[in-house]
Amino acid sequence: MGDAFIRHIELLGFEKRFFPSQHYVYMFLVKWNDLSEKLIYRRFTEIYEFHKALKEMFPIESGDINMEKRIIPHLPAPKWFDGQRSTENRQGTLAEYCYALVNLPHKISRCLHVVNFFKVRHDDMNPVTDSQIKKPEVFILPKDAKKTLTDITGPIVLQTYRAIADYEKSSTSEMALQTGDMVDVVEKSESGWWFCQLKNKRGWVPAAYLEPMDGPDESEEQEPNYAGEQYFVQKSYTAVEEDELTLKEGDTIEVIHKLLDGWWVVRKDETTGYYPSMYLQRAGEASTSVKSELRNRSAPPRRSTIRNAKSIHKQGRKQISQETYRRNSRKYIHSRRNMREKFLNKPNAIIEKSEQEENKPKAQPAVPPRPSKDLILNRCTESTRRKIL
């Protein structure tokens, strides 16, 4: 058994390929113990052959001797002909299989058979393509598919973005870009790092270096929320630019604007500024291994710091000045204070009013007139009638 082992396997979706003949391959993002993340492609027939060999290697754990001792997950055999529908419907089962596989005892999950199968191959880095053949169709698995497997649908078309400047990668998990490169975005992370593919290259790219083809504005960016969401600082950061904030680990802040490049506008007391989103954690949210890994990386570059940026759009992205953030944020804080003071004073006024009403003399109820003798004889019971006779 080698030193390398797999921490997590995530099923991203599948591709419909047309060369050398039409077939389907599943896309997996494999996360290793050295924090690297690799994208690989496997046919289901390959996965099933791997599964059969794994069962032969561990007959006890596969239930061949005693079914009650089986811990290796089940995997259905491939059909005589695997079309798009069967490939699509199998995604939920395959995602659960990979999750269970990684969580098996180390003698199984970290054995060479598992490690070698999920290692990057030459075909993963250089998939067979032909300029005369139709480009592969990509079907992405929805993020909430594990919760609602019946909602898995396709195809989901990958968005194409253009690089506005050259970018030199700083780690093996990243991908270098040149101005004008057209990339397909596989995953958008709130950290400001996006997982992209360009021909036979794949890797993480700063979102700040990418622009959509249809316009300079990012429709995914929400409007500022001056009410703010409470977050905790998980990693300290010292401001480099004037409009950034210096915060320490453990500080409590409010996020008022989430931007796609991974630099969010946050508020500390009445001060606002930019801060890397990858160093923040929402209040009440448990920390995950993925977020912990991100915090060990450097923050992505900001759009305002990119030099020699060349956009194809005449108008630039709409940006809100830091002064506007501060002014609107202060207005909201002051209005919130005024509302709070009014609310605190309102109960006192109610108490005073209720005390005055209690001190007023209460009106006595009117005594009803005594019924006549004839009325009693006509309407009352026999016992009552005897009393007046």
PyMOL commands that set and color helices and strands:
alter all, ss='L'
color gray80, all
select helices_A, chain A and resi 44-57+67-69+84-89+91-102+106-109+112-117+122-125+143-146+149-151+207-209+277-279+289-295+303-305+322-359+373-379+382-388
alter helices_A, ss='H'
color red, helices_A
select strands_A, chain A and resi 6-17+23-32+37-42+137-140+159-163+182-188+193-198+201-206+210-212+229-233+252-257+263-268+271-276+280-282
alter strands_A, ss='S'
color yellow, strands_A
deselect
rebuild
show_as cartoon
